[in-house]
Amino acid sequence: MKRFVVTTEKGDVLVTIDDQKDGLDPTLVQVEKPTAENAADLPMVVPLRAFGAKMVEIIEAQGGDMPSGERIRRMLIEEKASSDLNRIERWAREHL
């Protein structure tokens, strides 16, 4: 599991990436409120928009059942990253 504290306009969100999931899996990203227990060992906070580039890298690294065409593959990865960022932002609005 990879964990990141991502800052949004509403506050910080702990983002957990499940290493066992494929890059395009809808449950790849889990979000929750950071606490002293679950985020104490994380050294820095990443702004949401900067985390977008990291999400693209994470999705690519996770791999999985990706289409073979480079153009469609890139489009799906970028759409998944955008969707996950929107999900993080929406969660922050609703829970923080």
LODOTOR-567819 format. One line per field, with one value per residue: x, y, z of N, C-alpha, C in turn; residue number from 1. Coordinates in Angstrom, 1 decimal, padded with zeros to 4 digits. Example, Ala and Ser with C-alpha at 12.3 -4.5 7.8 and 13.67 -1.06 7.14 Angstrom:
% LODOTOR-567819
npx c(013.2; 012.8)
npy c(-005.7; -002.2)
npz c(007.8; 007.1)
capx c(012.3; 013.7)
capy c(-004.5; -001.1)
capz c(007.8; 007.1)
cpx c(013.2; 012.9)
cpy c(-003.3; 000.0)
cpz c(007.8; 007.9)
nr c(1; 2)
END
This chain:
% LODOTOR-567819
npx c(000.8; 000.5; 000.7; -000.5; -000.6; -002.9; -003.5; -006.4; -008.8; -010.6; -009.3; -006.9; -006.5; -006.1; -004.8; -004.9; -003.2; -003.9; -001.8; -002.4; -004.2; -005.3; -004.2; -006.4; -008.5; -011.5; -011.5; -008.9; -008.0; -008.3; -009.9; -009.6; -009.9; -006.9; -005.1; -003.3; -002.4; -002.7; -001.3; 001.1; 003.7; 004.1; 005.9; 005.3; 003.0; 001.0; -000.1; -003.3; -003.6; -000.9; -000.7; -002.0; -000.2; 001.3; -000.6; -001.0; 001.5; 001.3; -000.9; 000.1; 002.2; 000.9; -000.3; -001.9; -004.9; -004.6; -005.4; -003.9; -003.2; -001.4; -002.4; -005.1; -004.7; -003.2; -005.2; -007.2; -005.7; -005.2; -007.8; -008.7; -007.0; -007.8; -010.5; -010.0; -008.8; -010.9; -012.7; -011.3; -011.3; -014.1; -014.8; -013.4; -014.9; -017.4; -016.8; -015.0)
npy c(-001.2; 002.2; 005.4; 008.7; 012.1; 014.4; 017.7; 019.6; 022.2; 022.1; 020.8; 018.3; 015.1; 011.6; 009.5; 006.3; 003.8; 000.8; -001.8; -004.2; -003.9; -003.4; -000.8; 000.6; -000.1; 000.6; 000.7; 001.3; 003.5; 004.6; 006.7; 008.8; 010.5; 012.0; 011.0; 011.2; 008.6; 007.2; 008.7; 009.6; 008.9; 009.9; 012.1; 014.5; 016.9; 016.8; 018.9; 018.8; 019.2; 018.8; 016.2; 014.9; 014.4; 012.5; 010.5; 009.6; 008.3; 006.3; 004.8; 003.9; 002.3; 000.4; -001.1; -003.8; -004.8; -003.3; -001.5; -002.2; -000.2; 002.7; 005.4; 005.2; 003.9; 005.8; 007.8; 006.5; 006.2; 008.9; 009.8; 008.1; 009.0; 011.7; 011.2; 010.0; 012.1; 014.0; 012.5; 012.5; 015.2; 015.6; 014.0; 015.3; 017.7; 016.8; 015.5; 017.0)
npz c(000.0; -000.9; 000.5; 000.7; 001.8; 000.7; -000.1; -000.2; -001.2; 000.9; 003.0; 004.3; 002.9; 003.3; 001.1; -000.1; -002.0; -003.4; -003.8; -004.9; -006.8; -010.2; -012.5; -013.7; -012.1; -010.4; -007.7; -006.9; -005.5; -002.2; 000.2; 003.1; 006.2; 007.4; 010.3; 013.4; 013.8; 011.4; 009.5; 010.5; 009.8; 007.3; 005.5; 004.0; 002.6; -000.3; -002.9; -004.4; -007.2; -008.1; -007.4; -009.4; -011.6; -010.3; -010.0; -012.6; -013.0; -011.1; -011.9; -014.4; -013.4; -011.9; -013.9; -015.5; -017.1; -019.8; -022.8; -026.0; -027.9; -028.0; -028.0; -027.1; -024.7; -023.3; -023.1; -021.6; -019.2; -018.4; -018.1; -016.0; -013.9; -013.7; -012.9; -010.4; -009.0; -009.0; -007.4; -005.0; -004.4; -004.2; -002.1; 000.0; 000.1; 001.0; 003.4; 005.0)
capx c(000.0; 001.2; -000.1; -000.1; -001.5; -003.2; -004.2; -007.5; -009.3; -011.3; -008.4; -006.1; -007.1; -005.2; -005.0; -004.2; -003.2; -003.8; -000.8; -002.9; -005.3; -004.8; -004.2; -007.7; -009.5; -012.2; -011.2; -007.5; -007.8; -009.2; -009.6; -010.1; -009.3; -005.6; -005.0; -001.9; -002.1; -002.6; -000.5; 002.2; 005.0; 004.2; 006.7; 004.9; 001.6; 001.1; -001.3; -004.2; -003.2; 000.4; -000.9; -002.5; 000.9; 001.7; -001.6; -000.7; 002.6; 000.8; -001.8; 000.9; 003.0; 000.1; -000.5; -003.2; -005.5; -004.7; -005.5; -002.6; -003.0; -000.8; -003.3; -006.3; -004.1; -002.9; -006.4; -007.8; -004.9; -005.5; -009.2; -008.7; -006.3; -008.8; -011.6; -009.6; -008.6; -012.3; -013.2; -010.6; -011.9; -015.5; -014.8; -013.0; -016.0; -018.4; -016.4; -014.1)
capy c(000.0; 003.5; 006.4; 010.1; 013.1; 015.3; 018.8; 020.2; 023.5; 021.9; 020.2; 017.2; 013.8; 010.5; 008.7; 005.0; 003.1; -000.6; -002.4; -005.4; -003.6; -002.9; 000.7; 001.1; -000.6; 001.7; 000.7; 001.5; 004.6; 004.7; 008.0; 008.9; 011.7; 011.7; 011.2; 011.0; 007.2; 006.7; 009.5; 010.1; 008.6; 010.5; 013.4; 015.8; 017.0; 017.0; 019.6; 018.0; 019.3; 018.2; 014.8; 014.4; 013.8; 011.3; 009.5; 009.0; 007.4; 005.2; 004.0; 003.2; 001.4; -000.7; -001.9; -004.5; -005.1; -002.0; -001.7; -002.3; 001.0; 003.7; 006.5; 004.8; 003.6; 007.1; 008.5; 005.9; 006.5; 010.3; 009.8; 007.5; 009.9; 012.8; 010.7; 009.8; 013.5; 014.5; 011.7; 013.0; 016.5; 015.5; 013.4; 016.4; 018.6; 016.1; 015.0; 017.9)
capz c(000.0; -000.9; 001.1; 000.5; 002.3; -000.4; 000.4; -001.1; -000.7; 002.2; 004.0; 003.9; 002.7; 003.2; -000.1; -000.1; -003.2; -003.1; -004.7; -005.5; -007.8; -011.6; -012.6; -014.1; -011.2; -009.8; -006.2; -006.7; -004.6; -001.0; 000.8; 004.5; 006.9; 008.0; 011.7; 013.9; 013.7; 010.0; 008.6; 011.3; 009.2; 006.0; 005.7; 003.4; 002.0; -001.8; -003.4; -005.2; -008.7; -008.3; -007.3; -010.7; -012.3; -009.6; -010.2; -013.9; -012.8; -010.3; -012.8; -015.3; -012.7; -011.5; -015.1; -015.6; -018.4; -020.6; -024.2; -026.6; -028.6; -027.1; -027.9; -026.3; -023.4; -022.7; -022.9; -020.4; -017.9; -018.0; -017.6; -014.7; -013.0; -013.5; -012.1; -009.0; -008.4; -008.7; -006.3; -003.8; -004.1; -003.8; -000.7; 000.9; 000.2; 001.7; 004.7; 005.8)
cpx c(000.9; 000.2; 000.4; -001.1; -001.7; -004.0; -005.2; -007.9; -010.0; -010.5; -007.6; -006.9; -006.0; -005.7; -004.2; -004.3; -003.0; -002.9; -001.3; -003.9; -004.6; -005.0; -005.6; -008.8; -010.2; -011.9; -009.7; -007.2; -008.8; -008.8; -010.2; -009.4; -008.0; -005.7; -003.5; -001.5; -001.9; -001.7; 000.8; 003.5; 005.1; 004.8; 006.2; 003.5; 001.8; -000.2; -002.0; -003.8; -001.9; 000.3; -001.4; -001.4; 001.4; 000.7; -001.4; 000.4; 002.1; 000.0; -000.9; 001.7; 002.2; -000.2; -001.9; -003.6; -005.7; -004.8; -004.1; -002.3; -002.5; -001.7; -004.5; -005.8; -003.9; -004.2; -007.1; -007.0; -005.2; -006.9; -009.4; -008.1; -007.2; -009.9; -011.2; -009.4; -010.0; -012.9; -012.6; -011.2; -013.3; -015.6; -014.4; -014.2; -017.1; -018.1; -015.5; -014.8)
cpy c(001.2; 004.5; 007.8; 011.0; 014.2; 016.4; 019.3; 021.5; 023.3; 021.3; 019.0; 015.9; 012.7; 009.6; 007.4; 004.3; 001.7; -001.3; -003.6; -005.2; -003.2; -001.4; 001.3; 000.6; 000.5; 001.7; 000.8; 002.5; 004.6; 006.1; 008.0; 010.2; 011.2; 011.9; 011.0; 009.6; 006.8; 007.5; 010.0; 009.9; 009.2; 011.9; 014.6; 015.7; 017.4; 017.8; 018.7; 018.0; 018.7; 016.7; 014.2; 013.8; 012.5; 010.1; 008.8; 008.0; 006.2; 004.3; 003.2; 002.1; 000.2; -001.6; -002.6; -004.7; -003.8; -002.3; -001.6; -001.0; 002.1; 004.9; 006.3; 004.5; 004.9; 007.9; 007.9; 006.2; 007.9; 010.5; 009.2; 008.4; 011.1; 012.4; 010.6; 011.2; 014.1; 013.8; 012.2; 014.3; 016.5; 014.9; 014.5; 017.4; 018.1; 015.7; 015.9; 019.2)
cpz c(000.0; -000.3; 000.9; 001.2; 001.2; 000.2; -000.7; -000.5; 000.7; 003.3; 003.4; 003.9; 002.6; 002.1; 000.0; -001.4; -002.9; -004.2; -005.4; -006.6; -009.1; -011.6; -012.9; -013.2; -010.5; -008.3; -005.9; -005.6; -003.4; -000.4; 002.2; 005.1; 007.6; 009.5; 012.1; 013.8; 012.3; 009.1; 009.3; 010.5; 007.8; 006.1; 005.1; 002.9; 000.5; -002.2; -004.4; -006.7; -009.0; -008.2; -008.6; -011.5; -011.6; -009.9; -011.6; -013.8; -012.1; -011.1; -013.8; -014.6; -012.3; -012.7; -015.0; -017.0; -019.2; -022.1; -024.9; -027.4; -027.7; -026.9; -026.9; -024.8; -022.6; -022.3; -021.6; -019.1; -017.5; -017.5; -016.2; -013.6; -012.7; -012.7; -010.7; -008.3; -008.1; -007.5; -005.0; -003.4; -003.6; -002.4; 000.3; 001.1; 001.1; 003.1; 005.6; 006.1)
nr c(1; 2; 3; 4; 5; 6; 7; 8; 9; 10; 11; 12; 13; 14; 15; 16; 17; 18; 19; 20; 21; 22; 23; 24; 25; 26; 27; 28; 29; 30; 31; 32; 33; 34; 35; 36; 37; 38; 39; 40; 41; 42; 43; 44; 45; 46; 47; 48; 49; 50; 51; 52; 53; 54; 55; 56; 57; 58; 59; 60; 61; 62; 63; 64; 65; 66; 67; 68; 69; 70; 71; 72; 73; 74; 75; 76; 77; 78; 79; 80; 81; 82; 83; 84; 85; 86; 87; 88; 89; 90; 91; 92; 93; 94; 95; 96)
END
